[in-house]
Amino acid sequence: MFFQQEAHQCMLKDKIISSCNECDGARRRPAVRCSACRAAIAQCTIMEVMEDVFMLVIVTLLSVLQNASFANKVEKECKTANAKTAAYERVYCANRNCMDTYPTFIAVMWCAGICLSQAPAAFAGIMYLFVRQKYFVGYMGQTPQSTPGYLFGKRIIAFLFAMSVVGIISFLLAEYFAVDYKEYIRTLTNAASALLLIP
């Protein structure tokens, strides 16, 4: 109930501030708002930002847990086997390859989520984590078994990169040419993200 009231206040924050007796309505400059109104504005702004990125935050935290899992497997293999064995070399190379592409994945996922839409970007991020797990497990077996995961991962990163570019172009069109296709593009992106399920 509290969160519903807070959300309602965020939607009507201008009316709430204008009814503040201490601020004397909307006639006062924003710089001289009372502390209660400034706190309400800040809280509403934080809630609005969180609504736009919380899915990306969840995927990022899941990816951190996956990184820790991969590192733990490397550590266990190092303790239980000789560092010169083929098994250790495979698990070490799999972890290194996953970490090499990790910064690129995080960058394009966040750019796509912020510039265009967080839902398809987060969905693609979840798909990438599954694909990366498949690649890691496949690489520990035989190298050819990791190829499907590697190719699928490249396709997901390309999709996120395309989302980022389209989002930037959409912003520039709306900013400088007053042409706003963002909602149509978001609808198409949501539909296109389902195509990632096709092997």
WOLINNOR-V890662 format. One record per run of one state. SS is the DSSP state (@ for helix, = for strand, . for the rest). FROM is the first residue (numbers start at 1). LEN is the number of residues. If there is no record, write none. Layout:
BEGIN
ss=SS from=FROM len=LEN
ss=SS from=FROM len=LEN
END
This chain:
BEGIN
ss=. from=1 len=1
ss=@ from=2 len=10
ss=. from=12 len=1
ss=@ from=13 len=6
ss=. from=19 len=6
ss=@ from=25 len=3
ss=. from=28 len=2
ss=@ from=30 len=3
ss=. from=33 len=2
ss=@ from=35 len=46
ss=. from=81 len=5
ss=@ from=86 len=30
ss=. from=116 len=2
ss=@ from=118 len=24
ss=. from=142 len=1
ss=@ from=143 len=34
ss=. from=177 len=5
ss=@ from=182 len=16
ss=. from=198 len=2
END
